Amino acid sequence: MVTPFRQFIVKLHSRCDLACNHCYVYEHADQSWRSRPKVISAQTAGRVAARIAEHVRQHGVDRIDVVLHGGEPLLAGHERLDEVARELRDALDPECQLDLHIQTNGILLDERYCDLFAEHGIQVGVSLDGDRAANDRHRRYASGRSSYDQVIRAVELLRKRPDIYAGLLCTIDVANEPITVYEALRELEPPRTDFLLPYATWDSPPERWSTTAYADWLLAVFERWNADGRPMSVRLFESIIRTARGEASLSEAVGLEPSTMIVIDTDGSYELVDSLKVAYDGAPATGYDVFRHALDEVAAHPGVLARQGGLESLSATCRACPIVASCGGGLYTHRFRAGSFDNPSVYCADLFKLISHVRDKTELPAHKIPYATLDSLATGFGGAADIERLADAQLSLRRALIAALRPHAADGVWELLTRLDRHHREALEAVLAHPYVRVWAVACLGGEGEATYLANIAAAALIRAGQDVTLQVAVEGGAVHLPTVGTLKGADGGTVTLVAEAGDIRIEGTGPGHGAPEWLPVRTVGCGDFSLVLEDADPHRDCHQWPPADRLDESALSAWQRSFEAAWCLIEKEYPQYAQGLRGGLTTLTPLASAPAGRDVSSTARHAFGAVAAALPGDPATLALLLIHEYQHVKLGAVLDLFDLFGKDDTRLYHAPWRTDPRPLEGLFQGTYAHIGVTDFWRTRRNVVRGAAQVKAQEEFARWCGHTLAATGTLADSRALTPLGERFVARMRQTVAAWQAGEEAPWS
């Protein structure tokens, strides 16, 4: 299937009036410019326009970019440039949105050109490397004379014509002081600035005094640009930020998007990306031209396809890299070494440092989740700070749900909640963070719950804050439940007046310490400084796949305590990669009713972040496995609350290797992510047990590793993932693929 071209570089003139010593056209291996016509002919321009229009119609492309280029395109003259623009407009305006651009050194720019550009809607970019000293380092006439004054004159013309002023293009030289360059460019108020790494290969590497000299230079600019409030668009930085958010890159220099650019020279010949001229003589050539070949033929050229293969077309080093989704292997040209492009970029170390820094400063749009957090969670893990951000986002969602219930609140309850939020926020948020508060709120908003429970939430927060309470509260199932505090069992009616004074909690009409109902405080299980609510009373906990257990007697409570303590010790000792994440977000353990004989059951609920439900298993190691496995579901559910990783309109069913029944896409996604934890459990278990247990662990690891890796492939091939989802799944897959190969995951 052809990927249609959407960006066309059309050469108007093959010569230049400057002699820049870093120019890829004249100063490097490919010297094909010598045999090209100096200026594009009217006939060739007509064929170019016709071929592009043909391609646009055939593929239904709705928008394209055409960049008029050179050499120096203004050398073509006013009349020829006007003719070319008219040909393109006449042929393409009826077919699609045509965005016309021109890239010039500015030397010949005058008012007549500006009028012509305004007439044809041509956006003008000017090449300028910074202040006078920086620009004169490379951009000089053949005589050695400075071009700076002429370029500044051109930019000043454009500043008076903001309708055509597109921005500035700066090629980096690390010998130039970065902030001086930045300030010189910013002063010219460009709508956009583009910083280019010098065109180089492994055979002809860039000049540098350290392995990350270019990253250090760019990071100095990035920090200043950020501190200044980003006064102008910077394409490289914004491309990194966009890819961090799962969006498309704005540049071929970074990102995994397939290249949709083709170059057309002054003789009508099609060429690959222009920068390939630095690799070797003839590197950009395709052998095709506009007179004999349609653009679909060019789209099938191996050199075009090589720049459209995404992750799978990159070197093994790049595929294993944690920032590959943003880097994309860097510019294709920069990968060349000794006849092959199957290499990382010659700027690999620079890109790694630059992208890592920028993405760590990048916040994703939903609830201010940094890219680094999503990236960390995509590996299947996630540290304490990552889980804390998820928990904060979940609290924000719960607050929004509670706010939506305001119209249904009983008299005075909303005002009470508002005062609690102002004066006792920590106590209120502790109650709102209880997993089953959200379960109730979602049901209530769906018409299946009672809004009077808002008073129970307020009462629980007041009690946690040490305040006395007299409040009308809801009775459910013959009990008054106060989330995170306890339950008054044996209440009658739909509502009762709750009284809490000096730690005594009762229903109005009974004296302190007298009469029914019975007060049942919330209980916990713990190990050392870590404890969980053992939730066996909340009326909203019956939201799992399996029915919940009733209130535990002391014997059952002791059994849970012993099992959890041993399981948690095992997790902290053998699975520390999960311990910090569990500490940061797991708050509640909900006992399930006894499972069928010989079967371990566990569950999570989509709206109960922080809760894992399980029937008490036969041994602590199994409980440790269930906690790790189910908490994977908890984490991914929280991610899916924030971001679209796949299209919600996909109704297909997919094979899950661990089940006989096909699963919807979200079910497969959840199962695959959860089984990363299962795979890792058995991977580690192989090394801590002996004998028959070790044999079993090895078998289980092989089984779950194979299943999980296959499932990541199914997800990746579904064509239902968003760009963010594709990156997330790629990172999941890298984790499991490394384990299957007997290696540590690259981010371990």
Secondary structure, 3 states (H helix, E strand, C coil): CCCCCCEEEEECECCCCCCCCCCCCCCCCCCHHHHCCCECCHHHHHHHHHHHHHHHHHHCCCEEEEEEECCCHHHHCHHHHHHHHHHHHHHHCCCCEEEEEEEECCCCCCHHHHHHHHHHCEEEEEECCCCHHHHHCCCECCCCCECHHHHHHHHHHHHCCCCCEEEEEEECCCCCCHHHHHHHHHCCCCCEEEEECCCCCCCCCCCCCCCCHHHHHHHHHHHHHHHCCCCCEEHHHHHHHHHHCCCCCCCCCCCCCCCCEEEECCCCEEECCHHHHHCCCCCCEEEEECCCCCHHHHHCCHHHHCCCCHHHHCCHHHHCCCCHHHHCCCCHHHHCECCECCCCCCCHHHHHHHHHHHHHCCEECCCCEEHHHHHHHHCCCCCHHHHHHHHHHHHHHHHHHHHHCHHHCCCCHHHHHHHHHHHCHHHHHHHHCCHHHHHHHHHHHCCCCCCCHHHHHHHHHHHHCCCCEEEEEECECCEEEECCCEEEECCCCCEEEEEEECCEEEECCCCCCCCCCEEEECEEEEECCEEEEECCCCCCCCCCCCCECCCCCHHHHHHHHHHHHHHHHHHHHHCHHHHHHHHHHCCEEEEECCCCCCCCCEECCCCCCCEEEECCCCCHHHHHHHHHHHHHHHHHHHHHHHCCCECCCCCCEECCCCCCCCEEHHHHHHHHHHHHHHHHHHHHHCCCCCCHHHHHHHHHHHHHHHHHHHHHHHHHCCCCECHHHHHHHHHHHHHHHHHHCCCCCCCC
